[in-house]
């Protein structure tokens, strides 16, 4: 079956390196929902060129926003570190599934491509040193790579100048969704700062009912996203000096909310340098506003 790259998708792309053709297919097929890919190197047992060669080349390409990888083992630790350092200097994130955590996984890797997986502790330490993001599953590989590709990092982020981790704001149309997301973010070691009193006053001044929480997470209850209040809420949360990253979880989407909400999210995201991440919980086919507006930029 021919593997064809779509040419109708815009924006930064994902470049893919896999030591298994089939493990790359689910990421490559992200094109079917509007995620742009521009390169794919299934390297197999790497009798000649290795991961580091492709990583260095791909991260030099101007259209590549992130590098997604499925790796069983590295031929040379030094070339891995040089390639990862080169990618970091180019500000091109590397996201990787690296197998070999278990004896069964290590044994299968040796059988499959002949790679020795190496010490998992050493590999993880090298990834931490050079900023490689390690993920566990192929869905996660696609989604994290996509998020990084579409989020261009600032040279010196405001939160880095403050000498602390970035503050994450959560804005939901459901209190339950906000609570769930807050738990997930906190468990990942991220900081959810309380919004300033000025921001909270703005949000409760005709935008969000007083009985709903606006300290962080922010819960608008739903209806405000369908009218003029929707964009004003987004702008207020993004303007808060304690918010460096905004996460917007949307579950059980309905067209009455998702149409205006996604329009306002796109417009607000274009007006700020702060990253905006949307978590879309509606299964494909139930409400495809996400795929038509947030993902492929369609109308």
Secondary structure, DSSP 8 states (H G I E B T S, - for coil): ------SS--S-EEEEEESSHHHHHHHHGGGGGT--EEEEEE-TT-SSS-HHHHHHHHHTSTTEEEEEEEES--S-HHHHHHHHHHHHHTT-EEEEEE--SSHHHHHHHHHHT------HHHHHHHHHHHT-EE-SSHHHHHHHHHHHHTS---TT-HHHHTTS--BEEEEESSHHHHHHHHHHHHHTT-B-----HHHHHHHHTTTS-TTS--SSSEE-TTGGGGSTHHHHHHHHHHH-TT-SEEEEEE-S--HHHHHHHHHHHHHHHHT-SSEEEEEE-S-TTT-THIIIIIIT---
